[in-house]
Amino acid sequence: MSILEAMAQGIPVIAPNVGGLNEIIDNGLQGYLINDRDPKSFAERCNYLYKNKNLLKIMGNAAREKITKHFSVNQMVSRYYYLYRSVLNF
């Protein structure tokens, strides 16, 4: 949830490429996925965004837009509704 919450606030996320995070973060668009849990890789991406304020803003806006479009409460309710309908054959 913390990743979704950060993105909803317009904060690009830097996270390891594990689990389903690649379904939430498009690498290089709403933040960065790093291929390992190496603190150096994480720090390099943080520093890069810190030094590139314009990119930070662009990625932050893209992050907020993705959450609003794909992960809002209305979107999630709608997806569960259709999932339940399909399971119950309605």
N, C-alpha and C positions, 0 to 999 in steps of 0.2 A: 504493500500500500504506500510506503514512503516514496517510492519512485513515481507512482501515479500522482500523489499529492504534490511532489516537487514540480512535476511537469505541469500540473494544473495551475501552479503559481507562476509559470513562465520561466522555470529554471531548467536548463538543459542538464541531463543526467549522464554521468560517467559511471559505468557499471561493468562487471564481468559478463562475458557472453555465456551465461549459463541459464538453464531452465528455459522459461518462455520469455525472457527479457527481450529477445530479438523480435518478438511479436509486438512489443510495446515501443521499443526504441529502434528507429531506422538509423543505423550507424552513419554518423556524419550529418544527419538532418536535425534530430531532436536531442542529440548528445552523442556520446561515443560508447561503443562496446569494446572492451579490451579483452584480448584472447587469453589472458591469464590473470591471476590475482596478484601480480607483481606490483608492489607499492610504487616502484619507479615508473612503470607505465601509467599508473593512475595519476601520479604527481605530474608527469609530463603533459598529460591531457588537461589537467586542471590549470597548470601554468600557461599552456597554450591559449585556453579560453580567457584566462585573466588578462593576458597581453593583447587579445583581440576582442575588444569590447563590442565592436560592430557584429562580429560573428556570434558572440555571446547573446546579443539581443535577437539576432535572426533565429538562432537555434531555440532560444527561449520562447519566442512567438510561435515557432513551429511546434514546440512541445505542447504549449497551451492549446493550440488549434487541434492537434491530434487527440488530446484527451477529451476536449469538448465534442469532437466529431465521433470518436469511437468508444470512449469509455465513460461517458456521462451517465448519470443515474437513469435517465430516460432510455439511453441506448442499452444499458445492461438489463433493465426491466423488459424491454422489448425482446431482447435476445433470449432471456429466460422464458418468456411467454411463448415464443415460437418453438423453443426447444421442448417445453412441456407439451405443447400441442402436437408436435411431431411424434413424441414418445407415446402419447395417448391416441394417436391416429385421428385427430380432429381435423 
